[in-house]
Amino acid sequence: MASGRSKTLLGLAASVTACELVGGIGALASSRGITDWYPTLRKPRFTPPGWIFGPVWTALYAAIGVAAFLVGRRGMGERDTRRALGLFGIQLTLNGLWSPAFFGLRSPKAGLAVIIALWLALAATIAAFARVSRPAALLMLPYLAWSSFAAALNGAIWRLNR
């Protein structure tokens, strides 16, 4: 039987891995569009180099995995915990849907619709996390900042390519 520390580490690893898998699925959904469609789009001046997205998202998925773990270990018997993790699941699902919408459908407009919904769900998740675990809510803030930037970038790409 695993010790309490082993169970904690296993739970943390599972939470981070689940979030990283969402990122991996998004990367797979993006791969073709990144190479043959995205380069043809007009982009704003503030578009970062392509190589930056992988490391940033990898770090963000790890941080949000830790945040979800911190909330989850409070116990599913708590209403605030269930609500916070429910919202987390919604925003993570929307995160996973963005790449297929933007790259898979080759539609900045569809991507923009998804990222706006994601941003709203993410803000609600952070508020719910703050009621359960302040450190968890703080771990989500870089994700909110990057998602805000990504939404601005997505919106500018949509505007430039209508």
ZADO-1210 file (C-alpha; in nm, 4 decimals, padded with zeros to 6 digits):
<atoms>
<atom x="00.0000" y="00.0000" z="00.0000" code="MET" pos="1"/>
<atom x="00.1325" y="00.3457" z="-00.0902" code="ALA" pos="2"/>
<atom x="00.2233" y="00.5916" z="00.1810" code="SER" pos="3"/>
<atom x="00.0479" y="00.9269" z="00.2138" code="GLY" pos="4"/>
<atom x="00.3439" y="01.1027" z="00.0546" code="ARG" pos="5"/>
<atom x="00.3468" y="00.8577" z="-00.2372" code="SER" pos="6"/>
<atom x="-00.0266" y="00.9094" z="-00.2918" code="LYS" pos="7"/>
<atom x="00.0228" y="01.2857" z="-00.2849" code="THR" pos="8"/>
<atom x="00.3036" y="01.2710" z="-00.5403" code="LEU" pos="9"/>
<atom x="00.1046" y="01.0322" z="-00.7571" code="LEU" pos="10"/>
<atom x="-00.1985" y="01.2636" z="-00.7452" code="GLY" pos="11"/>
<atom x="00.0160" y="01.5637" z="-00.8328" code="LEU" pos="12"/>
<atom x="00.1772" y="01.3780" z="-01.1229" code="ALA" pos="13"/>
<atom x="-00.1634" y="01.2646" z="-01.2513" code="ALA" pos="14"/>
<atom x="-00.3025" y="01.6190" z="-01.2371" code="SER" pos="15"/>
<atom x="-00.0067" y="01.7701" z="-01.4226" code="VAL" pos="16"/>
<atom x="-00.0018" y="01.4857" z="-01.6759" code="THR" pos="17"/>
<atom x="-00.3728" y="01.5277" z="-01.7512" code="ALA" pos="18"/>
<atom x="-00.3210" y="01.8972" z="-01.8252" code="CYS" pos="19"/>
<atom x="-00.0119" y="01.8310" z="-02.0369" code="GLU" pos="20"/>
<atom x="-00.2110" y="01.5722" z="-02.2363" code="LEU" pos="21"/>
<atom x="-00.4646" y="01.8396" z="-02.3273" code="VAL" pos="22"/>
<atom x="-00.1740" y="02.0438" z="-02.4588" code="GLY" pos="23"/>
<atom x="-00.0416" y="01.7472" z="-02.6511" code="GLY" pos="24"/>
<atom x="-00.3772" y="01.6865" z="-02.8136" code="ILE" pos="25"/>
<atom x="-00.3921" y="02.0538" z="-02.9092" code="GLY" pos="26"/>
<atom x="-00.0439" y="02.0335" z="-03.0580" code="ALA" pos="27"/>
<atom x="-00.1467" y="01.7338" z="-03.2682" code="LEU" pos="28"/>
<atom x="-00.4570" y="01.9166" z="-03.3871" code="ALA" pos="29"/>
<atom x="-00.2423" y="02.2178" z="-03.4795" code="SER" pos="30"/>
<atom x="00.0527" y="02.0480" z="-03.6468" code="SER" pos="31"/>
<atom x="-00.0687" y="02.0510" z="-04.0046" code="ARG" pos="32"/>
<atom x="-00.2204" y="02.3988" z="-03.9939" code="GLY" pos="33"/>
<atom x="00.0920" y="02.5438" z="-03.8350" code="ILE" pos="34"/>
<atom x="00.3080" y="02.4393" z="-04.1274" code="THR" pos="35"/>
<atom x="00.0858" y="02.4893" z="-04.4309" code="ASP" pos="36"/>
<atom x="-00.1870" y="02.7402" z="-04.3397" code="TRP" pos="37"/>
<atom x="-00.0723" y="02.9628" z="-04.0519" code="TYR" pos="38"/>
<atom x="00.2334" y="03.0949" z="-04.2418" code="PRO" pos="39"/>
<atom x="-00.0001" y="03.2297" z="-04.5130" code="THR" pos="40"/>
<atom x="-00.1966" y="03.4477" z="-04.2701" code="LEU" pos="41"/>
<atom x="-00.1356" y="03.8162" z="-04.2127" code="ARG" pos="42"/>
<atom x="-00.0296" y="03.8660" z="-03.8503" code="LYS" pos="43"/>
<atom x="00.0086" y="04.1678" z="-03.6226" code="PRO" pos="44"/>
<atom x="00.3504" y="04.3049" z="-03.5306" code="ARG" pos="45"/>
<atom x="00.3226" y="04.1693" z="-03.1771" code="PHE" pos="46"/>
<atom x="00.3138" y="03.8072" z="-03.2989" code="THR" pos="47"/>
<atom x="00.5853" y="03.6185" z="-03.1089" code="PRO" pos="48"/>
<atom x="00.8166" y="03.3729" z="-03.2829" code="PRO" pos="49"/>
<atom x="00.6595" y="03.0318" z="-03.3272" code="GLY" pos="50"/>
<atom x="00.9133" y="02.8504" z="-03.1086" code="TRP" pos="51"/>
<atom x="00.7912" y="03.0355" z="-02.7963" code="ILE" pos="52"/>
<atom x="00.4477" y="02.8698" z="-02.7839" code="PHE" pos="53"/>
<atom x="00.5617" y="02.5183" z="-02.6947" code="GLY" pos="54"/>
<atom x="00.7727" y="02.6086" z="-02.3895" code="PRO" pos="55"/>
<atom x="00.5201" y="02.8641" z="-02.2616" code="VAL" pos="56"/>
<atom x="00.2256" y="02.6251" z="-02.2876" code="TRP" pos="57"/>
<atom x="00.4238" y="02.3397" z="-02.1340" code="THR" pos="58"/>
<atom x="00.5033" y="02.5534" z="-01.8289" code="ALA" pos="59"/>
<atom x="00.1464" y="02.6817" z="-01.8064" code="LEU" pos="60"/>
<atom x="-00.0050" y="02.3329" z="-01.8253" code="TYR" pos="61"/>
<atom x="00.2271" y="02.2220" z="-01.5455" code="ALA" pos="62"/>
<atom x="00.1250" y="02.5203" z="-01.3302" code="ALA" pos="63"/>
<atom x="-00.2470" y="02.4685" z="-01.3839" code="ILE" pos="64"/>
<atom x="-00.2054" y="02.0987" z="-01.3115" code="GLY" pos="65"/>
<atom x="-00.0492" y="02.1884" z="-00.9773" code="VAL" pos="66"/>
<atom x="-00.3304" y="02.4377" z="-00.9148" code="ALA" pos="67"/>
<atom x="-00.5984" y="02.1766" z="-00.9829" code="ALA" pos="68"/>
<atom x="-00.4178" y="01.9338" z="-00.7533" code="PHE" pos="69"/>
<atom x="-00.4095" y="02.1912" z="-00.4718" code="LEU" pos="70"/>
<atom x="-00.7830" y="02.2474" z="-00.5043" code="VAL" pos="71"/>
<atom x="-00.8651" y="01.8784" z="-00.5412" code="GLY" pos="72"/>
<atom x="-00.6787" y="01.7749" z="-00.2306" code="ARG" pos="73"/>
<atom x="-00.9218" y="01.9846" z="-00.0248" code="ARG" pos="74"/>
<atom x="-01.1689" y="01.7021" z="-00.0772" code="GLY" pos="75"/>
<atom x="-01.4550" y="01.6447" z="-00.3152" code="MET" pos="76"/>
<atom x="-01.6939" y="01.6506" z="-00.0203" code="GLY" pos="77"/>
<atom x="-01.6678" y="02.0300" z="-00.0233" code="GLU" pos="78"/>
<atom x="-01.9149" y="02.2125" z="-00.2483" code="ARG" pos="79"/>
<atom x="-01.6642" y="02.4884" z="-00.3294" code="ASP" pos="80"/>
<atom x="-01.4088" y="02.2282" z="-00.4350" code="THR" pos="81"/>
<atom x="-01.6532" y="02.0513" z="-00.6667" code="ARG" pos="82"/>
<atom x="-01.7612" y="02.3811" z="-00.8212" code="ARG" pos="83"/>
<atom x="-01.4018" y="02.4975" z="-00.8692" code="ALA" pos="84"/>
<atom x="-01.2960" y="02.1718" z="-01.0325" code="LEU" pos="85"/>
<atom x="-01.6093" y="02.1683" z="-01.2480" code="GLY" pos="86"/>
<atom x="-01.5196" y="02.5121" z="-01.3809" code="LEU" pos="87"/>
<atom x="-01.1606" y="02.3950" z="-01.4237" code="PHE" pos="88"/>
<atom x="-01.2850" y="02.1073" z="-01.6396" code="GLY" pos="89"/>
<atom x="-01.4900" y="02.3456" z="-01.8535" code="ILE" pos="90"/>
<atom x="-01.2008" y="02.5820" z="-01.9142" code="GLN" pos="91"/>
<atom x="-00.9610" y="02.2937" z="-01.9839" code="LEU" pos="92"/>
<atom x="-01.2077" y="02.1507" z="-02.2366" code="THR" pos="93"/>
<atom x="-01.2349" y="02.4906" z="-02.4059" code="LEU" pos="94"/>
<atom x="-00.8553" y="02.5126" z="-02.4058" code="ASN" pos="95"/>
<atom x="-00.8433" y="02.1777" z="-02.5809" code="GLY" pos="96"/>
<atom x="-01.1022" y="02.2929" z="-02.8371" code="LEU" pos="97"/>
<atom x="-00.9174" y="02.6074" z="-02.9407" code="TRP" pos="98"/>
<atom x="-00.6532" y="02.4375" z="-03.1596" code="SER" pos="99"/>
<atom x="-00.9061" y="02.2310" z="-03.3574" code="PRO" pos="100"/>
<atom x="-01.1216" y="02.5433" z="-03.4017" code="ALA" pos="101"/>
<atom x="-00.8390" y="02.7750" z="-03.5100" code="PHE" pos="102"/>
<atom x="-00.6011" y="02.5374" z="-03.6894" code="PHE" pos="103"/>
<atom x="-00.8210" y="02.2372" z="-03.7653" code="GLY" pos="104"/>
<atom x="-01.1051" y="02.4425" z="-03.9109" code="LEU" pos="105"/>
<atom x="-00.8538" y="02.7033" z="-04.0312" code="ARG" pos="106"/>
<atom x="-01.0831" y="02.9623" z="-03.8816" code="SER" pos="107"/>
<atom x="-00.9542" y="03.2546" z="-03.6761" code="PRO" pos="108"/>
<atom x="-01.3209" y="03.3458" z="-03.6210" code="LYS" pos="109"/>
<atom x="-01.4018" y="03.0070" z="-03.4645" code="ALA" pos="110"/>
<atom x="-01.0806" y="03.0262" z="-03.2617" code="GLY" pos="111"/>
<atom x="-01.1803" y="03.3702" z="-03.1361" code="LEU" pos="112"/>
<atom x="-01.5237" y="03.2443" z="-03.0260" code="ALA" pos="113"/>
<atom x="-01.3613" y="02.9574" z="-02.8351" code="VAL" pos="114"/>
<atom x="-01.0929" y="03.1724" z="-02.6727" code="ILE" pos="115"/>
<atom x="-01.3470" y="03.4283" z="-02.5528" code="ILE" pos="116"/>
<atom x="-01.5471" y="03.1485" z="-02.3886" code="ALA" pos="117"/>
<atom x="-01.2212" y="03.0073" z="-02.2503" code="LEU" pos="118"/>
<atom x="-01.1225" y="03.3426" z="-02.1023" code="TRP" pos="119"/>
<atom x="-01.4593" y="03.3795" z="-01.9289" code="LEU" pos="120"/>
<atom x="-01.4461" y="03.0237" z="-01.7933" code="ALA" pos="121"/>
<atom x="-01.0869" y="03.0772" z="-01.6818" code="LEU" pos="122"/>
<atom x="-01.1749" y="03.3962" z="-01.4924" code="ALA" pos="123"/>
<atom x="-01.4606" y="03.2118" z="-01.3200" code="ALA" pos="124"/>
<atom x="-01.2253" y="02.9226" z="-01.2385" code="THR" pos="125"/>
<atom x="-00.9713" y="03.1550" z="-01.0783" code="ILE" pos="126"/>
<atom x="-01.2422" y="03.3168" z="-00.8654" code="ALA" pos="127"/>
<atom x="-01.3656" y="02.9722" z="-00.7584" code="ALA" pos="128"/>
<atom x="-01.0100" y="02.8521" z="-00.6902" code="PHE" pos="129"/>
<atom x="-00.9489" y="03.1581" z="-00.4696" code="ALA" pos="130"/>
<atom x="-01.2327" y="03.0432" z="-00.2399" code="ARG" pos="131"/>
<atom x="-01.0615" y="02.7054" z="-00.1953" code="VAL" pos="132"/>
<atom x="-00.6872" y="02.7720" z="-00.2267" code="SER" pos="133"/>
<atom x="-00.5234" y="03.1100" z="-00.2726" code="ARG" pos="134"/>
<atom x="-00.1961" y="02.9518" z="-00.3990" code="PRO" pos="135"/>
<atom x="-00.3961" y="02.7611" z="-00.6618" code="ALA" pos="136"/>
<atom x="-00.5645" y="03.0810" z="-00.7796" code="ALA" pos="137"/>
<atom x="-00.2269" y="03.2560" z="-00.7993" code="LEU" pos="138"/>
<atom x="-00.0836" y="02.9701" z="-01.0059" code="LEU" pos="139"/>
<atom x="-00.3611" y="03.0297" z="-01.2603" code="MET" pos="140"/>
<atom x="-00.2802" y="03.3997" z="-01.3144" code="LEU" pos="141"/>
<atom x="00.0030" y="03.3513" z="-01.5674" code="PRO" pos="142"/>
<atom x="-00.2352" y="03.1303" z="-01.7665" code="TYR" pos="143"/>
<atom x="-00.4952" y="03.4093" z="-01.7614" code="LEU" pos="144"/>
<atom x="-00.2322" y="03.6615" z="-01.8737" code="ALA" pos="145"/>
<atom x="-00.1112" y="03.4388" z="-02.1592" code="TRP" pos="146"/>
<atom x="-00.4688" y="03.3568" z="-02.2611" code="SER" pos="147"/>
<atom x="-00.5441" y="03.7303" z="-02.2692" code="SER" pos="148"/>
<atom x="-00.2460" y="03.7815" z="-02.4990" code="PHE" pos="149"/>
<atom x="-00.3510" y="03.4821" z="-02.7116" code="ALA" pos="150"/>
<atom x="-00.7037" y="03.6245" z="-02.7406" code="ALA" pos="151"/>
<atom x="-00.5652" y="03.9606" z="-02.8550" code="ALA" pos="152"/>
<atom x="-00.3409" y="03.7842" z="-03.1073" code="LEU" pos="153"/>
<atom x="-00.6281" y="03.5649" z="-03.2309" code="ASN" pos="154"/>
<atom x="-00.8531" y="03.8705" z="-03.2625" code="GLY" pos="155"/>
<atom x="-00.5912" y="04.0634" z="-03.4569" code="ALA" pos="156"/>
<atom x="-00.5325" y="03.7701" z="-03.6930" code="ILE" pos="157"/>
<atom x="-00.9072" y="03.7402" z="-03.7512" code="TRP" pos="158"/>
<atom x="-00.9339" y="04.1151" z="-03.8208" code="ARG" pos="159"/>
<atom x="-00.6358" y="04.1159" z="-04.0597" code="LEU" pos="160"/>
<atom x="-00.7569" y="03.8142" z="-04.2577" code="ASN" pos="161"/>
<atom x="-01.1330" y="03.8741" z="-04.2942" code="ARG" pos="162"/>
</atoms>
